[in-house]
Amino acid sequence: MQVYLPIAEIPVNMFVIFGMGGAVGFLSGLFGIGGGFLLTPLLIFSGIPPAVSVATVTTQVVASSASAVVTYWRRKAIDLKLATMLLIGGVVGSLLGVILFDVLQSVGQLDLVISLAYVTFLGAIGSLMLIESVRAIRRRKSGARVTARRPGQHNWIHGLPFKMRFRQSKLYVSVLPILALGGIIGFLGTVLGIGGGFMMVPALIYLLRVPTNIVIGTSLLQIMFTMAAATIFHSIGTQTVDIVLALTLMIGGVIGAQFGARMGQNLRGDQLRLLLALLVLLVGMRFAIDLLLTPEDFYSIAIMKGAGA
């Protein structure tokens, strides 16, 4: 069934788009991620313009995250105070991200920046997560005690000022790295169309030592509100949110997230991190291949924002 996307200005198969939303929603609930780092590339690879893909995916991230948050909220697996601090930084980061997005779109460099950023961030973070998760699995199988995610374990971050107590996560840490982390996730999420969970989850686990059973729900709650802000900023500022595409993705994402959230409770933390690392690397490799391959057309015609007729 073909539907026409008014902002993207192309026809697409509604069932394919619905399936993409459902699959990414499932992964969102399973790993505690927004899923944008998977959905945005899928939309770009299917022919939808990068600007529209990035802006519209924020709506699907909100929907799938909200669906999964309900499940974790009922299980009392969310640190509301920690999520609030992350959200404050995330909203500020989202606003700055929209400003940069608008500038890059105006000068016609948005597509290239998005591709290079995906290769860099996904490659680096995926590699680190893969190495750590493999080591954790080996330690567990050998019977060695795994302490990488032990609550209360201190590092240099715990020596920073302006400390706050987070009882649900059993933490007493500075709010500075929390605000900074939220700001970075919000900024990248707005520019790249990603929820940022694939960065948020490992950062909370390894830097702040938040327990894994609290991390996923807390990450999803912060992502939900940050991407809601990004959607509003994109709708007002860049005007690249395609409502038809957004609704189709959101319906699929909400359904998929419920199944993912249920299954995620049955897997070990190190297994989840290993699977997530592999997904991150695969997406990064796909972007790298596209950058290295010789394009079919050496020249293209693009209309930069603000250009006259």
C-alpha positions, 0 to 999 in steps of 0.5 A: 500500500503506497502513501505519499509523504508531504514533507519528504515529497515521495511515495512509500510502502506503508507496511514497510515503514510500519515494520521498520517502526515495529522492529526498532520499537522492539529493540528500544524496549529490549535495550533501553534505547530510543532506537533512532540510531537504527531507524534514521539510517533505515529511512535514509537507506530507503530513500527518504531525505536525511533532514526529514529522516532525522527530524521525523524519527524524534517522534517515533523515539518519543512514542516507543520510549513512552510505551516501554517506560510504562512497563518499567514504571510499573516495576519501579525500575526508574530513578525519577530524580536522576532522569529529571537531572538528565532531562534538564541538560537534554532540553538545553542540548536539544535547543543547541542541536536544532540551531546547528541543524538549521545552519548545516541545512542552510549551507548544504552540508547536513547529509555529509555531517550526518554520515560522518558523525554516524561512522565516528560515534557508532564505530567508537562506542560500539567497539568499546561496548563490544570489548567490555561485554565480551570481557564481562561474559568471559569473567562470568563463565570463568567464575570470576567476580564481575565488578564493572557495574557495582553501585557505589564504586568510585572514580574521578567523577565522584570527586566533583562538587555539587553532589546530590543523592539519588536513593533509587540508584544508591548514588551520591554524585555531582550533578555536573556530569549528569547535566553534561551527559544529558546535554550531549545526548540531547544535542546529538539526538537532535542533530542526528535523529537518535535517542542516544540510549546507546550512549546513555546506557553505557555512560550511566553504567560505567561512569556513574555506576548506576545499577543495570536494573535502573538504567534502562527505564531511567534512560528511556524516561529521559529520552522520551522527554528530550526527544519530545522537546527536539520534535517541537524544536524541529517542527517550529525551527526546521519544519522537516517533521513529516506527520504521515511518516511520523504516525506510521512509525509511532504506531509500529514503535509503540507495539514493538516496544511492549514486546521488547520491554518484556523480553529484556527482563529475561536477558542478562546485562552483559548479554544485552550489552553484547547484542547492542554493541553488535547492532551499533557496529553494523549500522556504523559499518553500513554508513562507512561503506556508503561513504567509501563506495563510488556514487552512481551520480557524481553530481546532484542538485540540492536546494539549500534552505533560504536559497532563492528561486 
